[in-house]
Amino acid sequence: MQLVKTGPKRYEDYRELMDIETGLQLEYYAKRLSGKRIAMVNATSYGGGVAEILHSLVPLVRDLGLEIDWWVLEGSNEFFTVTKIIHNCLQGQGETLTPEARALYLRYNEQNAAAIKDWDYDFVVIHDPQPAALIRHRNDGGRAKWIWRCHIDTSTPDPECWDFIYQYIKDYDACIFTMSDFVKENESLPGLTIFTPSIDPLSPKNRALEKEKVEEIVSRFGVDVGRPLITQISRFDPWKDPLGVIDVYRIVKKDFPSVQLALVGSMATDDPEGWDYLYRTLRKAGEDYDIKVVTNVNGVSGLEVNAFQSASSVVIQKSIREGFGLTVSEALWKRVPVVGGNIGGIRHQIDDGINGYLVETVEECADRVLTLLRNATLAAEMGEAGREKVRQNFLITTNILNYLRLFDSLHG
Ligand code: UDP
């Protein structure tokens, strides 16, 4: 495993965005836990929601007076191919996990466990299935509390795959899921805790940008700022349905010919499937120059994602499964209404008809996008409601408070 370096962040800067109560509680728990040592472990420092959260959460927790390190697994394409199969199976769709794949998963976990020999942490938070088996190699005599944080939608997992992962999960001191719907009834899970992930309102991705800056950035990628833009930001992955988004755009385009579509996706290091799906998306977009397909390889990072979200009249998140979907909160925070799939964590963020729409099909999605494109006042009202929803529920400070409360309860 390798340690990830993060830039500094100051808790003070977040004060004005929080309710007084959240601030008081955060400071209370930070004081109680002062000096405690935390390890965060996940599969990648770049791409996808977990890395996004840890880049903000780790330095902020440090600034609150706790010691915290962020470790990432060392893997290879073959390991990440297997962990993507596990991810897909846990979300209910994927090829079978063969005995060879299981052995490979365990071998990489064992190799990575060499780093934990000298660990002296009070709390170890393992994110998602990739590093879940590390717990088999703990040698802290039970002193550290181990927590498994599941970010994916496990409401209808492949039973064999769930059993495979469960044999490790059952040994944890606690586990965190994003929604209670993701936990099967009667499932015996240690220290089951439910809370959502969050966005960082002050990161380059989410802080307010001047209109001129937004326009300058998206123009660089060929967007005509004089015409409406609809956008989906997400990895190129079947669960995110970028091909369905192109179908939506084509329906919208018939009634609203000036519309442009941006599909913005990062290529995560732990997602070998991504390239394949990017090529499929490009083939489907074909010669339509009003579809902009851009990635981190073309120079899209947090600031550019911010600009695309801010420049959009409507953001789409047409996922088929979604653990949470940070991109929804990111857009709502920028007062942009979101039309999203009526599934998983998206349901938690979009209040249908209030800050966006929940949809089941391509046609319904196109219909809702058209409603918002035709009615700027309605879109602005929904965007405002979205901003407040995120402020109250999905900011990084609330997420940290949830972690600290859990640590405190485990600490006894
Ligand atoms: N993201 C990004 N660049 C891109 C595409 C996505 O920075 O080109 C970010 C996106 O803004 C969000 C995260 O990656 O912060 C994706 O998190 P989400 O929860 O939406 O989905 P996941 O990839 O974890 O399934």
Residues whose N, C-alpha, C, O or C-beta is under 5 A from the ligand:
A	BS01	UDP	G48 G49 V50 E52 I233 S234 R235 V264 G265 S266 N296 V300 V305 F324 G325 L326 T327
